[in-house]
Amino acid sequence: MSGSPTLAEFVIAVDGPGGVGKTTVSRAVAEALGCRHLDTGAFYRAATVLAMLHHLDLSNEAAVMGVIAGTGIEYDDGRIFVEGIDMSKAIRTSAVTARVSRLSTLPGVRMLLVRRQREWLAGRGHRAVVEGRDIGTVVFPQAPLKVFLMARPEVRAFRRAGQQAIPVSAARQRLARRDHLDSTRNTSPLVAADDAIVIDTSDIDFRSVVEEILQLAAERGIRPSAPA
């Protein structure tokens, strides 16, 4: 990136595990800045739906990659489309949630989807708040602002239990399994970038987190877009 990120292009990378508030926070930051928001996890969930629809074994990387490569996946305003069909609800089912972490460990799949995510940004003026688990380290390592959100395990479990209407104990077990898979995979493991700002969201409300990120953005010359 060259020049002022205020006038040209920027990415604010928001990474972290589940239950830390990535989506709520990143959407609010994007709205405040007048730019697009991208939930990269939606791409992995859409790919999981594709694999399920084609009855593929998720360990068959070549077959999964073949289906993804030949299928249009688009993200717009919080919704994910597969070949033009809105799959935003389908990707949030418990069946997809149970399988997406396994699919996300496949190196070839990650390579394909990272390419799609970069193409998404290129087609939208190179201005966005992007959330995920490898944004600051892999997808957009040159982002002028990288934030890594975290929270205590019990807080994350309580939040996720409320989102999914499941017992807190079950939520904590699921999060622990996902954390293990994300942090130990060979390709793009979940880790804070060396230059990321780490924010613990355990004891502060989401609006305070948003304000802190906006202040960090302003310090880097990233400010709201002027009204058209």
Secondary structure, 3 states (H helix, E strand, C coil): CCCCCCCCCEEEEEECCCCCCHHHHHHHHHHHHCCEEEECHHHHHHHHHHHHHCCCCCCCHHHHHHHHHCCCEEEECCEEEECCEECCCHHHCHHHHHHHHHHCCCHHHHHHHHHHHHHHHHCCCCEEEEEECCHHHHHCCCCCEEEEEECCHHHHHHHHHHHHCCCHHHHHHHHHHHHHHHHHCCCCCCCCCCCCEEEECCCCCHHHHHHHHHHHHHHCCCCCCCCC
